[in-house]
Amino acid sequence: VSVLLFAMSLPIVHGHSWIACTKYMEENGAVYDSSKCIGFPRNWDAFAGSGFGVDTGYNFQGEGCGAQNVRTYSSRYPMASYAVGERVCLAWPSKNHVAAVTTPSGGTCANPTNVYIPDNGMTLNVRPLNADGSDPTQAQFSSNSISPFGNGVHANAVQDYKGFQNCPNFCNNNDKSLCTGCFNVPAMPTGNYTFQWMWQLNSGQFYTTCFDAAVVGSGPMPTSNPASTSSTTSSSTSSTSQPAISSSKPTTSTTSQPASTSTSRNPSTSTTAMPPPSTTSSGGSVSCSQRYQCTGVSNDYNFVDCVNGMCQCVTGFSGSATSASPCNCPGNIQWANGRAYCLQNGSCLSDSNCPAPKCGNFDATGMGTCRL
């Protein structure tokens, strides 16, 4: 009888969370670092708030995408770009929803919860971007799920830090600790896609975040694949110039969770609705109104931009932003402040890029030249 009464006394947990970064460059990290986020969910200018995990009303309970998921991006919070075979990590705040009695390594938990915090699984769905700007239905989303996604399946009534609960530093920050789930981008044609992250807290209680990404790759659109959160396979090697995701083992760092900042981002906060895919003009140059429309004339989403209605290669990158001469980097890719730089012909970001310790004559983009 006492066991029955105890089971009946267990409350249904009510909570929420959302995807805060759609391309986080560290797997299993402990503390959120804004400089490692180079892709964002929709309409993030309106909901980013003052730091990682701060409640601003972005969470959505239900199926589909939610009214707050307006498809807008900005130079400060850009849409992500993926490459087929690339290892990509999503990041979300824990929001007190981890079954934690000890740290992942078995140490003392500064702020323990209990083993009965539920997690009924996550799925990651993907569909091609609709030309009219509408979102897929939930049935369409669910027909194309990426598997595996995440570090495994959480088992209820145990502590395992799996699934949604992959938040290694939870004991030091129950509300705003970093949680990550990663996947290998499956084979699909180059194009723009709508993704949906779906988390089931209690049975039948879903939280979703929709976001978009420009995918560079080839192959057929993945067929219907039942969602699974089994243990992930080893990382695939990306063929792009994107920095590799660093992999961190769960840690029990006692460093307090810092507020997320956007100092590494362009201060511009203008946002515009994402229009349908672009068309090519008779001259061979691609017209555009947003950067994502230029993915077909660049070897990487980060090498091209939309300037005055036309696709142009970012300063320092080679090519003419056409299908015959896509934007590329014949030199070395360096990353700084969340953007890619192409270092060639004596260009540099700091003295360490030069054979002699002299880097100067910096231009408006922050790139300089080596002075021997």
Salt bridges, closest charged atoms under 4 A:
GLU26 OE1 - LYS36 NZ 2.90
GLU27 OE2 - ARG87 NH2 2.86
ASP55 OD1 - HIS16 NE2 2.54
ASP55 OD2 - LYS95 NZ 2.79
GLU86 OE2 - LYS23 NZ 2.93
ASP135 OD1 - ARG42 NH2 2.69
ASP135 OD1 - ARG71 NH2 2.87
ASP160 OD1 - HIS154 ND1 2.68
ASP175 OD1 - LYS95 NZ 2.88
ASP175 OD2 - LYS176 NZ 2.68
ASP212 OD2 - ARG42 NE 2.91
ASP212 OD1 - ARG71 NE 3.20
